[in-house]
Amino acid sequence: MDVIRWGIIGCGDVAEQKSGPPLYQTPGSELVAVMRRDQEKAADFAQRHGVGRWYTDVTSLLADPDVNAVYIASPHYLHPAHASQSALAGKIVLCEKPMGTNREDAQKIVDVCRSSGVPLTVAYYRRFWPVVQKMKALLAEDAIGRVVSARVQLADYYDGDPERLWLTSLREAGGGALANAGSHWVDLIRYLLGEVMEVMAYCSSTAGFEVEDTAAAIMRTETEAFVSFSSTWQERVGVNDFDICGTDGRILASPLSDGRLKLVRFGKEPEVFELARSGPAHRELIQELIPRLQTGQSSPVPGEEAVAVWRIIEATHRSSTEGCRIRIV
């Protein structure tokens, strides 16, 4: 396949700020059509991004013969239907996180894409940021020895959005601070530190949402490292830190989104790296994905990764509800 020609389902804020431009700025990739139920907003997005066609329903976009790949950026509860329609139409699927509202949703998407023979990628794009790749390389070379513990903290402020009420609906979002942005960080914990085997957690919603506005958990990994993880919508001063401590040193990314990394090793001078991403948040993921799709290689982030993240999210919710440690299976 020479050129990946994208259609977007749900050209809202995420497509506007994070994913849209990389789909047409990356060599071998074109954005040819977008879809949004609001006709005026769909047309406006298309005009501003130089997209030739826009639609107000999924069926019309999927019937476009120029579209051979679909990026799904619709609300979480619509992911299964939109992914199924796209897969059955023979389109490559790139689906936003957390891929549905629960593990069952995510598995259904994996299954329908597999049975339809179409590639599936989940948009856990932070894996490909230069700072995360550097952390991965340092851990692979045992730069700080055996990992003993980690502290992962994500904090933002959200008090509701009348145009996106689904974000605070348990049925439509599957969770709040944990399932939304927090799912990216759960994915990074797995990617950098290995599989999570057990979790003990607390969740709350002092803001009165159906979903948690704050979640805190202790996770035990397969290598017996302990991870303290928290995600909240109730802090006006944003935080996104990833701090890993090993027997011989420490890796601190603070803030991770800026690409600022500090490496402290026993008996050596501290090293500081500035590893900012190259543009919009999805750019490195799309740059990794396009050549793979063109040459028939496997997905850089297969749908099974979303299923694994949902296992941890659901275990966290259950631990909070039941007041006990939950082993993840």
C-alpha positions as CSV (number, residue, x, y, z in Angstrom):
1,M,0.0,0.0,0.0
2,D,1.7,3.2,-1.2
3,V,-0.3,5.9,0.5
4,I,-2.5,5.6,3.7
5,R,-5.5,7.8,3.0
6,W,-7.4,8.6,6.2
7,G,-10.9,9.4,7.2
8,I,-11.6,10.8,10.7
9,I,-14.6,9.8,12.7
10,G,-15.1,12.5,15.2
11,C,-13.1,15.6,14.2
12,G,-13.3,17.4,17.5
13,D,-10.8,18.7,20.0
14,V,-8.4,15.6,20.0
15,A,-8.2,15.6,16.2
16,E,-7.8,19.4,16.2
17,Q,-5.0,19.6,18.6
18,K,-3.2,16.2,18.7
19,S,-3.8,13.9,15.8
20,G,-5.2,15.7,12.7
21,P,-2.1,17.4,11.4
22,P,0.2,14.4,11.6
23,L,-2.2,12.4,9.5
24,Y,-1.6,14.8,6.5
25,Q,1.9,16.0,7.4
26,T,3.6,12.6,7.5
27,P,5.1,11.2,4.3
28,G,3.0,8.5,2.8
29,S,-0.1,9.7,4.7
30,E,-3.0,11.8,3.6
31,L,-6.2,13.1,5.3
32,V,-8.9,12.9,2.6
33,A,-12.2,13.0,4.5
34,V,-13.6,13.8,8.0
35,M,-16.9,13.1,9.7
36,R,-18.8,14.9,12.5
37,R,-22.5,15.0,13.2
38,D,-22.5,18.8,13.4
39,Q,-22.4,19.8,9.8
40,E,-21.1,23.3,10.4
41,K,-18.2,22.0,12.6
42,A,-17.3,19.2,10.1
43,A,-17.2,21.7,7.2
44,D,-15.1,24.2,9.3
45,F,-12.6,21.5,10.3
46,A,-12.2,20.3,6.7
47,Q,-11.7,23.8,5.4
48,R,-9.1,24.8,8.0
49,H,-7.1,21.5,7.5
50,G,-7.3,21.4,3.7
51,V,-9.5,18.3,3.6
52,G,-11.4,17.7,0.4
53,R,-14.6,16.1,1.8
54,W,-16.6,16.1,5.0
55,Y,-19.6,14.0,6.1
56,T,-22.1,14.0,8.9
57,D,-22.6,10.2,9.2
58,V,-20.2,7.3,9.5
59,T,-21.8,5.2,6.7
60,S,-21.0,7.9,4.1
61,L,-17.4,8.3,5.2
62,L,-16.8,4.5,5.1
63,A,-18.4,4.4,1.6
64,D,-15.8,6.9,0.3
65,P,-13.6,4.8,-2.0
66,D,-10.5,7.0,-1.4
67,V,-10.5,6.2,2.3
68,N,-8.5,3.1,3.1
69,A,-7.8,3.9,6.8
70,V,-10.0,5.3,9.6
71,Y,-9.0,7.2,12.7
72,I,-11.7,6.9,15.4
73,A,-11.9,9.8,17.8
74,S,-15.5,9.6,18.8
75,P,-16.7,9.3,22.4
76,H,-15.6,6.1,24.2
77,Y,-19.0,4.4,24.1
78,L,-19.1,4.7,20.3
79,H,-15.7,3.0,19.7
80,P,-17.0,-0.6,19.4
81,A,-19.7,0.4,16.8
82,H,-17.4,2.6,14.8
83,A,-14.5,0.2,14.8
84,S,-16.8,-2.7,13.8
85,Q,-18.2,-0.7,10.9
86,S,-14.8,0.4,9.8
87,A,-13.3,-3.1,10.0
88,L,-16.2,-4.7,8.1
89,A,-15.7,-2.1,5.4
90,G,-12.1,-3.3,5.1
91,K,-10.6,-0.1,6.5
92,I,-7.4,0.1,8.6
93,V,-8.3,1.1,12.1
94,L,-6.6,3.5,14.4
95,C,-8.7,3.9,17.6
96,E,-8.4,6.5,20.3
97,K,-7.8,5.3,23.9
98,P,-9.1,3.8,26.1
99,M,-10.8,1.9,23.2
100,G,-14.4,1.5,24.5
101,T,-15.7,1.7,28.0
102,N,-14.5,-1.6,29.4
103,R,-12.3,-4.7,28.7
104,E,-15.2,-6.4,26.9
105,D,-15.5,-3.5,24.5
106,A,-11.8,-3.5,23.8
107,Q,-11.8,-7.2,23.2
108,K,-14.7,-7.0,20.7
109,I,-12.8,-4.4,18.7
110,V,-9.7,-6.7,18.7
111,D,-11.8,-9.6,17.6
112,V,-13.7,-7.8,14.7
113,C,-10.5,-6.4,13.3
114,R,-8.8,-9.8,13.4
115,S,-11.7,-11.6,11.8
116,S,-12.0,-8.9,9.1
117,G,-8.2,-9.0,8.4
118,V,-7.6,-5.3,9.0
119,P,-4.7,-3.8,11.1
120,L,-5.7,-2.3,14.4
121,T,-3.7,0.2,16.4
122,V,-4.7,1.9,19.7
123,A,-3.5,5.5,20.1
124,Y,-1.3,5.2,23.1
125,Y,1.0,7.7,21.4
126,R,3.1,8.7,24.5
127,R,5.1,5.5,24.0
128,F,6.8,7.1,21.1
129,W,7.7,10.5,22.6
130,P,11.5,10.9,22.6
131,V,11.6,11.2,26.4
132,V,9.8,7.8,26.8
133,Q,12.0,6.1,24.3
134,K,15.0,7.4,26.2
135,M,13.6,6.0,29.5
136,K,13.0,2.7,27.8
137,A,16.6,2.5,26.5
138,L,18.0,3.4,29.9
139,L,16.0,0.7,31.6
140,A,17.0,-1.8,29.0
141,E,20.6,-1.1,29.6
142,D,20.2,-1.4,33.4
143,A,21.3,2.2,33.9
144,I,19.7,2.4,37.3
145,G,20.0,-1.3,38.2
146,R,16.9,-3.3,39.3
147,V,13.8,-1.2,39.5
148,V,12.5,-1.1,43.0
149,S,9.7,1.5,42.9
150,A,8.2,4.2,40.8
151,R,5.9,7.2,41.4
152,V,3.6,8.2,38.6
153,Q,1.5,11.3,39.1
154,L,-1.0,13.0,36.7
155,A,-3.0,16.0,37.8
156,D,-5.3,18.3,35.9
157,Y,-8.5,20.3,36.5
158,Y,-11.8,19.4,34.9
159,D,-15.2,20.6,36.2
160,G,-17.4,19.4,33.3
161,D,-18.2,20.4,29.8
162,P,-21.8,20.9,28.6
163,E,-20.8,19.9,25.1
164,R,-19.2,16.7,26.3
165,L,-21.4,15.4,29.1
166,W,-20.5,11.8,28.1
167,L,-17.1,12.3,29.7
168,T,-18.6,12.1,33.2
169,S,-21.1,9.3,32.4
170,L,-20.0,5.9,33.7
171,R,-21.9,4.2,30.9
172,E,-20.5,6.4,28.1
173,A,-16.9,7.0,29.3
174,G,-16.2,3.9,31.5
175,G,-14.4,6.0,34.0
176,G,-13.0,9.5,34.7
177,A,-9.6,10.7,35.6
178,L,-8.3,7.1,35.5
179,A,-10.0,5.8,32.3
180,N,-9.5,9.0,30.3
181,A,-6.0,10.6,30.4
182,G,-5.0,8.2,33.2
183,S,-5.2,5.3,30.8
184,H,-2.2,6.7,28.9
185,W,-0.1,6.5,32.1
186,V,-1.3,3.0,32.9
187,D,-0.1,2.0,29.5
188,L,3.3,3.7,30.2
189,I,3.6,1.8,33.4
190,R,3.2,-1.5,31.5
191,Y,5.4,-0.4,28.7
192,L,8.3,0.8,30.9
193,L,8.1,-1.4,33.9
194,G,6.4,-4.6,32.8
195,E,3.0,-6.3,33.5
196,V,1.0,-5.2,36.5
197,M,0.0,-8.2,38.6
198,E,-1.8,-6.7,41.6
199,V,-3.4,-3.5,42.6
200,M,-4.8,-1.8,45.8
201,A,-6.6,1.4,45.1
202,Y,-8.9,4.2,46.2
203,C,-11.2,6.2,44.0
204,S,-13.4,9.2,44.8
205,S,-15.6,11.8,43.2
206,T,-15.9,14.9,45.3
207,A,-17.0,16.8,42.2
208,G,-20.2,14.8,42.1
209,F,-19.5,13.0,38.8
210,E,-20.7,9.5,38.0
211,V,-17.1,8.7,37.4
212,E,-14.0,9.1,39.6
213,D,-12.4,12.5,39.6
214,T,-9.4,11.1,41.6
215,A,-7.8,7.7,41.7
216,A,-4.8,6.5,43.7
217,A,-3.3,3.0,43.5
218,I,-0.3,0.9,44.5
219,M,0.6,-1.6,41.8
220,R,2.9,-4.6,42.0
221,T,4.6,-5.5,38.8
222,E,5.8,-8.9,37.6
223,T,9.4,-8.0,38.7
224,E,8.2,-7.1,42.2
225,A,8.6,-3.4,41.7
226,F,6.0,-1.2,43.4
227,V,4.3,1.7,41.6
228,S,2.5,4.5,43.3
229,F,0.1,5.9,40.7
230,S,-2.4,8.8,41.0
231,S,-4.6,10.6,38.6
232,T,-6.9,13.5,39.4
233,W,-9.2,16.1,37.8
234,Q,-9.1,18.2,40.9
235,E,-5.8,20.1,40.8
236,R,-5.5,23.4,38.9
237,V,-1.7,23.2,38.8
238,G,-1.0,20.5,36.2
239,V,1.4,17.7,37.0
240,N,2.7,14.8,34.9
241,D,5.7,13.2,36.4
242,F,7.2,9.7,36.0
243,D,9.8,8.9,38.7
244,I,11.6,5.5,38.6
245,C,14.0,4.4,41.4
246,G,16.4,1.5,41.0
247,T,19.1,-0.1,43.1
248,D,21.8,2.0,41.4
249,G,20.0,5.2,40.5
250,R,16.9,7.2,39.5
251,I,15.2,8.3,36.3
252,L,12.9,11.4,36.7
253,A,10.8,12.8,33.9
254,S,9.2,16.0,35.1
255,P,7.2,17.1,33.4
256,L,7.0,14.2,31.0
257,S,5.0,16.2,28.5
258,D,7.9,18.7,28.1
259,G,10.5,16.0,27.6
260,R,12.6,16.9,30.6
261,L,14.6,13.9,31.9
262,K,17.1,13.6,34.7
263,L,19.3,10.6,35.3
264,V,21.0,10.2,38.6
265,R,23.4,7.2,39.0
266,F,25.3,6.1,42.1
267,G,28.8,7.5,42.0
268,K,28.3,9.6,38.9
269,E,27.3,13.2,38.1
270,P,23.6,13.7,37.3
271,E,22.7,14.0,33.6
272,V,19.9,16.1,32.3
273,F,18.3,15.6,28.9
274,E,15.8,17.8,27.0
275,L,13.8,15.5,24.7
276,A,10.8,17.5,23.5
277,R,8.5,15.9,21.0
278,S,8.6,17.2,17.4
279,G,5.1,18.6,17.2
280,P,1.5,17.6,17.9
281,A,1.1,14.8,20.4
282,H,0.5,12.0,17.9
283,R,3.3,12.9,15.5
284,E,5.8,10.2,16.6
285,L,3.2,7.5,16.7
286,I,2.0,8.3,13.2
287,Q,5.6,8.4,11.9
288,E,6.1,5.0,13.3
289,L,2.7,3.6,12.1
290,I,2.7,4.7,8.4
291,P,5.8,2.7,7.2
292,R,4.5,-0.3,9.1
293,L,1.2,-0.1,7.3
294,Q,2.8,0.5,3.9
295,T,5.0,-2.6,4.3
296,G,2.5,-4.9,6.0
297,Q,4.3,-5.0,9.3
298,S,2.6,-5.5,12.7
299,S,1.0,-2.6,14.6
300,P,3.3,-0.6,16.9
301,V,0.5,-0.6,19.5
302,P,-1.9,-3.5,18.8
303,G,-5.4,-3.5,20.2
304,E,-4.5,-6.2,22.8
305,E,-2.6,-3.4,24.6
306,A,-5.9,-1.6,25.2
307,V,-7.4,-4.8,26.6
308,A,-4.5,-5.1,29.1
309,V,-4.9,-1.5,30.2
310,W,-8.6,-2.1,30.8
311,R,-7.8,-5.1,33.0
312,I,-5.8,-2.7,35.3
313,I,-8.5,0.0,35.2
314,E,-11.2,-2.4,36.1
315,A,-9.1,-4.0,38.9
316,T,-8.5,-0.5,40.3
317,H,-12.2,0.4,40.3
318,R,-13.0,-3.0,41.9
319,S,-10.2,-2.6,44.5
320,S,-11.7,0.7,45.6
321,T,-15.2,-0.6,45.7
322,E,-14.4,-3.8,47.6
323,G,-11.6,-2.4,49.8
324,C,-9.1,-5.1,49.0
325,R,-6.1,-6.1,46.8
326,I,-7.1,-7.3,43.4
327,R,-5.0,-9.8,41.4
328,I,-5.1,-9.1,37.7
329,V,-5.8,-12.0,35.5
